[in-house]
Amino acid sequence: MTPSASLRTEAVDAPVRPARANRSELTPLRFLERSAEVFTDKVAVLHGDRSYTYGEFAAESQRLAAALTADAAPGEHVAFLVPNVPEAVFAHFAAPLSGAVLVMLNTRLTKPEISTILNHCRATVLVVDTELIERIEGIRDDVPSLVRVVEANDPESGLAPSGSCTVTDQYADWTGAAVLPEGGFSWEVADEDAVISLNYTSGTTGTPKGVMYSHRGAHLAALGNVVHQELTPATRYLWTLPTFHCNGWTNPWAVTAAGGTQICLREVRAEAIWHAIDDLGTTHLCGAPAVCTTIAGAEQAHVIEGGLRITTAGAPPAPTVIAALEEIGVHVVHVYGLTETYGPITVCEHQDGWPTLPAGDRADLLSRQGVGMVQAQQARVVDLDMNDVPADGATIGEIVVRGNTVMLGYFQNDAATAEAFHGGWFHTGDLGIMYPDGYLQVRDRAKDIVISGGENISTVEVEQALLRHPSITDVAVVGVPDEKWGERPRAFVITEPGKELSREEIIAHAREWIAGYKVPRDIVFADGLPRTSTGKVMKHELRKQS
């Protein structure tokens, strides 16, 4: 091996551990070092006409790291506002290689939202895709810490460089002029507990919080995904999940650890996904249930001879969607997690015998959020006194988690961190139930539970009941004020194109699956549901509708 540059200090006060033959600090950087050595000439990243071998992937990451060091000291923050393009993958290795902390920005944010985040973390560098330049025009006036705004021009966008006066550098020129330290950057770190990235929560109910990930947590979360997604060197992973969402559930690191190929995708469209499946050999992808629906409902849909593995989260896909995917050779894995848990932390492990069950029973089992992943402890469902609720599949409590892939804390927000960790566990704010077999199921966000006539109604349970109807493709249930009952459930329903349902038909269907007091009488037929960029329904927006 070529001698590397001396170890970086990830933070000013990071402890330097003595060298030991039986210990090395955990970091996902090692994954790229290894794959660049073992799979040097294998294609690692693919995007349109661009293709990078693992050797080239490592070299690109080293060059980007060298460019970043000119403006970002160890521990400072560098931000990327780019879609799922190769630069997003490179950033996950380059920023920590340079000693900086990576901040991947949601590509749907507005300029004020972007400015708020950049000011909060005092970012010094912003790399932005040409298509998104107009989103940050004049941002250097709003964010004093920014010293460099770099434009990344992706040929697949079909756009010419913007010529914006906000931009200080073009990506290719900037990285091309960078000078690497002698021997290159080390793939090791001095402290595995140092911050590797900062991920901002969606902020749908308040100011976004910066969630701190460590090198150790990122390393272990990535290995957890290797296990549960069954990633191998033969994997061809399609980027349908945003890389800004929990660092793409740590999959830039996970697929690299497995030695697989990452196929970038600027836009999640049915035609592009099926092209990647049919012509590029996609074997794995992740995404919200909406991605599952897009794939199953596409006019290009057909049986996939080699099979496809989809890992989904956010909400369980509708039973009809699961059935449609299974019919074309797709294996669906349901996981659960939050930004604060590096993405997935529990998984619905499939059991022998499930495939032979009736479709409805199998869908019920697959809709559960499951058990703790290999890198985490088992999640608990607790009451207000932190006692476990009965594992009876009925008693509701709060889901709390603990383990190697729970965040370090919220950046510059000690009060919120202390509140989230009270009792020694991370409080998710999600309500759930525990089954006798140890599998948990999310029932609702604490703020979304409907209390009608003193009875708690899980909106998730009502949604799953409605989604059993073959003509209903999407649904969201919220609580709205009611003079008599305090609150009542209102269902926003989307039906299959060309299919018409009456309010009475929907109510009658719901009565077959849930108790009468849970059945929504208030039905709104909608054309679509407001969602965040990660696929979550923005129920606060639905509550505003009269």
C-alpha distance (Angstrom), angle and dihedral (degrees) to the residues before:
residue distance angle dihedral
M1 . . .
T2 3.78 . .
P3 3.80 111.8 .
S4 3.78 110.3 -104.4
A5 3.77 129.7 -139.7
S6 3.79 115.1 -89.6
L7 3.79 117.1 -76.1
R8 3.76 115.8 -82.2
T9 3.78 122.5 -125.9
E10 3.81 105.2 -122.4
A11 3.79 93.2 -157.9
V12 3.77 133.9 9.7
D13 3.80 93.8 -106.9
A14 3.82 98.1 34.8
P15 3.80 111.0 139.7
V16 3.80 117.3 -118.7
R17 3.78 109.4 -135.8
P18 3.80 119.5 -148.5
A19 3.80 115.6 -104.1
R20 3.80 111.8 -95.9
A21 3.76 130.2 -179.2
N22 3.81 91.4 -140.8
R23 3.79 99.6 48.9
S24 3.80 139.7 52.7
E25 3.78 126.3 173.2
L26 3.80 111.3 -101.3
T27 3.80 116.9 -115.7
P28 3.82 134.1 149.4
L29 3.81 88.0 -130.8
R30 3.79 87.5 82.8
F31 3.81 89.2 64.3
L32 3.80 92.7 66.1
E33 3.80 93.1 42.1
R34 3.80 89.7 54.9
S35 3.80 97.2 42.8
A36 3.81 91.3 47.5
E37 3.80 88.0 55.7
V38 3.81 98.2 40.7
F39 3.83 100.7 35.0
T40 3.82 99.2 26.5
D41 3.81 97.5 151.2
K42 3.79 98.6 32.0
V43 3.83 118.2 110.2
A44 3.80 107.1 -102.5
V45 3.81 103.3 169.1
L46 3.80 126.8 27.3
H47 3.80 127.9 -174.7
G48 3.78 121.8 160.7
D49 3.79 107.0 -63.8
R50 3.80 91.6 -10.6
S51 3.78 118.9 94.6
Y52 3.81 129.7 171.7
T53 3.77 127.4 -168.4
Y54 3.80 118.7 -145.6
G55 3.79 88.9 -100.4
E56 3.80 90.3 53.3
F57 3.82 91.3 42.9
A58 3.81 90.2 57.3
A59 3.81 91.9 45.5
E60 3.83 92.4 49.7
S61 3.81 90.2 49.9
Q62 3.80 91.4 49.9
R63 3.83 91.7 50.2
L64 3.79 92.4 48.4
A65 3.81 89.5 48.5
A66 3.79 90.1 52.8
A67 3.81 90.8 51.3
L68 3.80 91.8 50.1
T69 3.80 94.3 52.0
A70 3.81 91.0 66.3
D71 3.82 90.7 69.9
A72 3.80 107.7 16.1
A73 3.78 122.9 66.7
P74 3.82 119.5 -155.4
G75 3.78 109.4 -68.4
E76 3.81 94.9 18.6
H77 3.81 121.1 120.8
V78 3.80 129.7 -106.8
A79 3.80 120.7 -172.3
F80 3.80 133.0 -150.1
L81 3.81 123.4 -162.1
V82 3.78 100.8 -175.9
P83 3.82 137.4 123.1
N84 3.81 121.8 -120.2
V85 3.81 96.4 -56.2
P86 3.83 130.2 133.6
E87 3.81 91.7 -93.7
A88 3.81 88.7 63.1
V89 3.81 90.3 55.6
F90 3.82 93.0 45.0
A91 3.82 90.3 50.7
H92 3.80 91.9 62.3
F93 3.79 89.5 64.8
A94 3.80 102.2 26.8
A95 3.81 98.0 55.6
P96 3.82 95.1 52.6
L97 3.82 90.6 40.0
S98 3.80 87.6 59.5
G99 3.81 91.5 47.1
A100 3.82 92.2 -112.2
V101 3.81 126.0 125.3
L102 3.81 115.6 -112.8
V103 3.82 120.5 -129.3
M104 3.80 113.9 -172.5
L105 3.81 109.4 -163.5
N106 3.79 125.6 -145.2
T107 3.81 105.5 -108.8
R108 3.81 92.0 -142.1
L109 3.78 96.2 60.2
T110 3.78 121.8 115.6
K111 3.80 123.4 -123.3
P112 3.85 93.6 -99.7
E113 3.81 90.1 50.9
I114 3.79 92.0 48.0
S115 3.80 91.2 47.7
T116 3.81 91.3 50.5
I117 3.81 91.7 54.4
L118 3.79 95.2 43.5
N119 3.80 91.3 49.8
H120 3.78 92.1 46.7
C121 3.81 93.0 55.0
R122 3.83 94.4 31.3
A123 3.80 92.5 -129.7
T124 3.79 115.8 -160.6
V125 3.82 99.7 -167.3
L126 3.81 131.0 38.9
V127 3.81 121.7 -170.8
V128 3.80 111.6 -166.0
D129 3.81 134.8 -177.6
T130 3.81 116.9 -119.0
E131 3.80 91.8 -117.9
L132 3.81 89.8 58.8
I133 3.80 99.6 44.4
E134 3.79 93.6 102.5
R135 3.81 87.4 58.4
I136 3.82 91.2 65.9
E137 3.83 104.4 33.2
G138 3.82 109.4 150.5
I139 3.79 92.8 4.6
R140 3.80 93.9 138.4
D141 3.81 87.4 69.6
D142 3.81 89.7 55.7
V143 3.81 98.0 42.3
P144 3.83 111.0 49.0
S145 3.81 93.6 -174.8
L146 3.81 93.0 62.8
V147 3.80 111.2 102.1
R148 3.80 98.6 164.7
V149 3.82 135.4 33.3
V150 3.80 111.6 -172.1
E151 3.80 123.8 -165.3
A152 3.81 116.7 -143.2
N153 3.80 109.3 -159.9
D154 3.80 112.2 -158.9
P155 3.83 113.0 -160.6
E156 3.83 88.9 -148.7
S157 3.82 89.5 66.6
G158 3.81 91.2 64.1
L159 3.80 89.2 -137.1
A160 3.79 127.9 128.1
P161 3.83 119.3 -133.3
S162 3.80 108.5 -72.6
G163 3.78 101.1 -125.7
S164 3.81 87.6 -142.7
C165 3.80 116.9 165.5
T166 3.82 88.0 -140.4
V167 3.81 89.4 69.0
T168 3.80 116.9 86.3
D169 3.82 98.4 -177.8
Q170 3.78 144.6 14.7
Y171 3.80 112.5 -123.2
A172 3.81 97.8 -125.4
D173 3.82 93.2 48.5
W174 3.80 92.6 43.5
T175 3.80 96.4 51.8
G176 3.80 92.4 36.7
A177 3.80 91.8 59.0
A178 3.81 94.4 46.4
V179 3.80 117.6 114.9
L180 3.79 117.8 -141.4
P181 3.79 121.5 -143.3
E182 3.79 114.8 -105.4
G183 3.79 107.6 -77.6
G184 3.80 91.7 12.4
F185 3.79 128.5 -101.3
S186 3.78 119.4 -41.7
W187 3.78 117.2 -108.5
E188 3.80 88.6 -147.5
V189 3.79 130.0 82.6
A190 3.78 131.8 -146.4
D191 3.82 94.8 -136.8
E192 3.79 125.4 27.1
D193 3.80 90.5 -161.4
A194 3.80 92.2 61.8
V195 3.81 116.8 114.4
I196 3.80 113.8 -94.4
S197 3.80 99.4 175.9
L198 3.77 144.3 2.5
N199 3.81 117.9 -140.2
Y200 3.78 120.3 -169.8
T201 3.78 120.4 -141.3
S202 3.78 117.6 -121.5
G203 3.78 93.2 -102.3
T204 3.81 93.1 -146.4
T205 3.80 90.3 145.0
G206 3.79 101.0 29.4
T207 3.78 146.3 -23.8
P208 3.83 112.1 -24.4
K209 3.80 115.3 -105.6
G210 3.79 123.8 -143.0
V211 3.80 110.1 -122.0
M212 3.81 113.5 -154.1
Y213 3.81 119.1 -141.2
S214 3.80 122.3 -167.3
H215 3.81 130.0 -143.4
R216 3.80 87.9 -115.4
G217 3.80 94.3 51.1
A218 3.81 92.8 45.5
H219 3.81 91.0 50.0
L220 3.81 93.5 50.7
A221 3.81 95.7 40.6
A222 3.80 89.3 52.8
L223 3.80 91.8 50.8
G224 3.81 89.1 48.6
N225 3.80 88.5 56.6
V226 3.79 91.2 48.0
V227 3.80 88.1 57.4
H228 3.80 100.8 41.2
Q229 3.81 97.6 37.8
E230 3.81 89.2 43.4
L231 3.80 93.5 -129.4
T232 3.82 117.5 -175.6
P233 3.82 137.8 163.8
A234 3.82 86.0 -86.6
T235 3.82 91.3 59.7
R236 3.79 117.5 118.4
Y237 3.80 103.1 -169.2
L238 3.81 119.3 -161.8
W239 3.80 116.9 -149.1
T240 3.81 102.7 -130.5
L241 3.82 90.9 132.8
P242 3.83 112.5 77.8
T243 3.80 112.0 -106.2
F244 3.80 87.3 -140.8
H245 3.80 91.3 62.6
C246 3.83 106.8 92.5
N247 3.82 87.1 -33.9
G248 3.78 87.0 -58.2
W249 3.83 88.7 -54.2
T250 3.84 83.9 -59.7
N251 3.82 90.1 -68.2
P252 3.83 95.7 133.8
W253 3.80 83.7 67.6
A254 3.83 96.7 35.1
V255 3.81 97.6 53.5
T256 3.80 89.2 45.1
A257 3.81 90.0 51.6
A258 3.81 89.3 53.9
G259 3.80 92.7 46.6
G260 3.80 92.1 -121.3
T261 3.80 130.8 144.3
Q262 3.80 122.3 -99.2
I263 3.81 115.2 -147.1
C264 3.80 111.3 -159.8
L265 3.80 122.3 -143.4
R266 3.80 124.2 -170.6
E267 3.80 95.4 -164.5
V268 3.78 131.9 24.2
R269 3.78 102.1 -128.4
A270 3.79 128.1 149.4
E271 3.81 93.9 -123.1
A272 3.83 92.6 50.7
I273 3.81 93.0 46.0
W274 3.78 93.6 50.4
H275 3.80 90.7 46.2
A276 3.80 88.2 54.9
I277 3.82 90.7 48.1
D278 3.81 96.5 46.1
D279 3.80 102.7 33.0
L280 3.81 105.1 24.4
G281 3.79 99.2 38.9
T282 3.81 99.5 -119.4
T283 3.81 111.0 -167.7
H284 3.82 102.3 170.2
L285 3.78 139.0 28.4
C286 3.80 139.1 158.8
G287 3.76 134.0 -148.4
A288 3.77 150.6 120.5
P289 3.83 120.6 -62.3
A290 3.80 87.5 -94.9
V291 3.81 88.1 69.1
C292 3.80 89.5 52.7
T293 3.80 89.7 51.3
T294 3.82 91.2 48.4
I295 3.81 91.7 53.3
A296 3.80 96.6 43.4
G297 3.80 94.5 44.0
A298 3.80 98.3 44.4
E299 3.78 118.6 117.5
Q300 3.82 86.6 -130.1
A301 3.83 91.9 59.2
H302 3.81 115.5 128.0
V303 3.79 140.0 142.5
I304 3.81 111.0 -60.4
E305 3.77 106.4 -140.0
G306 3.80 96.5 -159.2
G307 3.80 94.0 40.6
L308 3.79 129.7 -124.4
R309 3.80 130.7 -125.4
I310 3.81 117.3 -145.1
T311 3.79 121.6 -171.7
T312 3.78 111.2 -161.5
A313 3.80 137.0 -177.9
G314 3.78 141.3 163.5
A315 3.79 94.1 73.8
P316 3.79 132.8 -6.3
P317 3.80 113.4 -89.5
A318 3.79 116.4 -109.4
P319 3.83 113.5 -88.1
T320 3.80 89.0 -117.9
V321 3.81 90.4 55.0
I322 3.81 92.4 48.4
A323 3.80 89.3 50.4
A324 3.81 92.0 48.4
L325 3.80 91.7 50.2
E326 3.79 93.4 47.3
E327 3.80 89.4 52.4
I328 3.82 91.1 59.6
G329 3.80 95.3 45.5
V330 3.81 102.0 -93.8
H331 3.80 119.9 143.9
V332 3.82 110.1 -150.8
V333 3.81 121.5 -154.5
H334 3.80 118.2 -169.8
V335 3.82 118.7 -149.7
Y336 3.79 135.8 173.6
G337 3.76 133.6 -149.5
L338 3.78 147.7 115.9
T339 3.78 138.9 -124.5
E340 3.80 86.1 -95.1
T341 3.83 91.2 59.6
Y342 3.84 99.1 49.6
G343 3.79 87.4 -102.5
P344 3.84 116.7 -68.7
I345 3.80 118.2 36.9
T346 3.83 100.5 156.5
V347 3.80 130.2 42.2
C348 3.78 133.9 -164.6
E349 3.79 97.2 -123.2
H350 3.80 110.9 -151.9
Q351 3.80 114.9 -124.8
D352 3.80 131.0 -149.8
G353 3.75 108.8 -94.2
W354 3.79 97.4 31.9
P355 3.83 94.3 100.6
T356 3.81 90.7 60.5
L357 3.80 95.1 52.7
P358 3.82 122.4 101.8
A359 3.79 111.5 -85.0
G360 3.81 94.0 -109.1
D361 3.79 94.3 50.6
R362 3.80 91.3 46.2
A363 3.81 91.3 50.1
D364 3.80 89.8 51.9
L365 3.79 90.9 54.8
L366 3.81 93.4 44.2
S367 3.81 91.3 50.6
R368 3.80 90.8 66.9
Q369 3.80 120.4 98.4
G370 3.78 91.0 -132.3
V371 3.77 132.8 -163.5
G372 3.78 137.3 -27.9
M373 3.81 116.7 -70.8
V374 3.80 118.7 -117.6
Q375 3.80 94.0 -94.7
A376 3.82 94.8 50.1
Q377 3.76 139.4 59.2
Q378 3.77 119.1 -109.1
A379 3.78 113.2 -80.4
R380 3.80 118.4 -116.9
V381 3.80 133.6 -147.1
V382 3.80 109.0 -144.2
D383 3.79 142.8 178.4
L384 3.80 125.3 -126.6
D385 3.81 90.7 -79.3
M386 3.82 92.7 53.1
N387 3.80 92.4 -107.2
D388 3.80 117.1 141.5
V389 3.80 112.1 -105.4
P390 3.83 117.0 -128.5
A391 3.82 112.3 -77.3
D392 3.79 91.0 -125.7
G393 3.79 101.3 122.4
A394 3.81 90.0 -115.1
T395 3.82 113.8 62.3
I396 3.79 111.0 93.5
G397 3.81 123.3 -142.0
E398 3.79 139.5 147.0
I399 3.79 119.5 -74.3
V400 3.81 112.2 -124.8
V401 3.80 126.0 -178.3
R402 3.77 139.2 -169.1
G403 3.79 134.4 -178.9
N404 3.77 148.0 91.6
T405 3.79 94.5 -50.3
V406 3.76 100.7 54.9
M407 3.80 114.0 111.5
L408 3.80 123.9 -94.8
G409 3.80 88.1 -125.1
Y410 3.80 142.1 -82.9
F411 3.80 115.6 -51.5
Q412 3.83 110.9 -108.1
N413 3.80 92.0 -11.8
D414 3.79 109.6 102.6
A415 3.80 93.8 161.4
A416 3.80 94.0 56.4
T417 3.81 90.5 44.2
A418 3.81 92.4 52.6
E419 3.80 91.4 48.1
A420 3.81 92.5 49.2
F421 3.81 92.6 50.2
H422 3.78 101.2 41.4
G423 3.78 113.1 138.9
G424 3.79 91.9 23.7
W425 3.81 95.5 -78.3
F426 3.80 132.3 91.1
H427 3.80 110.3 -107.3
T428 3.79 109.6 -140.9
G429 3.80 97.3 -168.6
D430 3.82 87.0 -131.5
L431 3.77 121.4 122.8
G432 3.76 119.3 -140.1
I433 3.78 148.8 153.8
M434 3.79 131.7 -122.7
Y435 3.80 122.7 -136.0
P436 3.80 125.1 -145.5
D437 3.83 90.2 -106.7
G438 3.82 90.7 60.0
Y439 3.81 96.1 -105.3
L440 3.79 115.9 133.1
Q441 3.77 128.1 -149.1
V442 3.79 127.4 -159.4
R443 3.76 112.8 -126.3
D444 3.78 101.2 178.6
R445 3.75 149.0 -44.8
A446 3.80 108.1 -82.3
K447 3.79 88.9 -117.6
D448 3.82 92.9 50.4
I449 3.79 100.3 53.5
V450 3.82 111.6 116.0
I451 3.81 116.0 -135.4
S452 3.79 107.0 -160.9
G453 3.78 119.6 174.7
G454 3.80 88.9 -18.2
E455 3.81 92.7 -54.1
N456 3.81 121.6 117.7
I457 3.79 112.9 -128.7
S458 3.79 119.1 -166.1
T459 3.78 108.6 -141.1
V460 3.80 89.7 -158.1
E461 3.81 90.8 56.6
V462 3.81 90.8 50.4
E463 3.81 91.3 47.2
Q464 3.80 91.6 51.7
A465 3.80 90.8 50.1
L466 3.79 92.3 51.9
L467 3.82 92.2 45.6
R468 3.79 89.0 61.2
H469 3.79 87.4 76.1
P470 3.83 107.1 96.5
S471 3.81 92.6 -138.6
I472 3.82 95.9 53.0
T473 3.81 112.9 86.7
D474 3.80 101.2 172.9
V475 3.77 138.1 7.5
A476 3.79 141.8 172.7
V477 3.80 126.4 -166.8
V478 3.80 124.8 -158.6
G479 3.76 136.0 171.2
V480 3.79 119.3 -109.0
P481 3.83 128.8 -174.0
D482 3.80 117.9 -87.1
E483 3.81 125.6 -174.0
K484 3.79 94.3 -143.7
W485 3.81 104.2 34.7
G486 3.80 101.2 26.8
E487 3.79 90.2 -124.8
R488 3.78 136.4 14.6
P489 3.81 131.1 -167.6
R490 3.79 118.6 -104.9
A491 3.80 119.4 -165.0
F492 3.80 123.8 -151.1
V493 3.79 104.8 -157.9
I494 3.80 131.9 -166.3
T495 3.79 116.2 -166.1
E496 3.76 130.8 -156.8
P497 3.83 112.0 -87.6
G498 3.78 110.8 -88.4
K499 3.81 93.4 15.6
E500 3.80 120.8 110.3
L501 3.78 124.7 -161.4
S502 3.77 129.2 -177.3
R503 3.78 125.3 -136.7
E504 3.80 88.8 -114.2
E505 3.81 92.5 53.7
I506 3.80 91.6 52.3
I507 3.79 93.1 48.2
A508 3.79 91.3 48.3
H509 3.80 90.7 50.1
A510 3.81 92.4 49.3
R511 3.81 91.5 51.3
E512 3.80 88.8 62.0
W513 3.80 91.0 62.5
I514 3.80 110.7 28.0
A515 3.79 138.9 34.7
G516 3.78 116.8 -83.0
Y517 3.81 95.1 -112.2
K518 3.82 89.2 58.3
V519 3.81 95.3 51.9
P520 3.82 112.8 105.2
R521 3.79 114.4 -130.2
D522 3.78 90.2 -178.4
I523 3.82 105.1 81.3
V524 3.81 123.4 177.1
F525 3.81 117.5 -170.2
A526 3.80 105.3 -144.6
D527 3.80 136.2 -172.2
G528 3.79 92.4 -144.7
L529 3.80 145.2 -16.3
P530 3.82 125.6 -114.8
R531 3.79 107.6 -112.9
T532 3.76 137.7 179.1
S533 3.81 118.5 -119.8
T534 3.79 88.3 -95.3
G535 3.80 93.5 56.5
K536 3.79 100.9 -101.8
V537 3.80 116.1 140.1
M538 3.80 111.1 -117.6
K539 3.77 97.0 -133.0
H540 3.79 92.8 177.0
E541 3.82 86.8 66.8
L542 3.80 91.5 51.1
R543 3.80 91.2 50.5
K544 3.80 89.0 58.6
Q545 3.80 91.4 60.7
S546 3.76 113.1 94.7
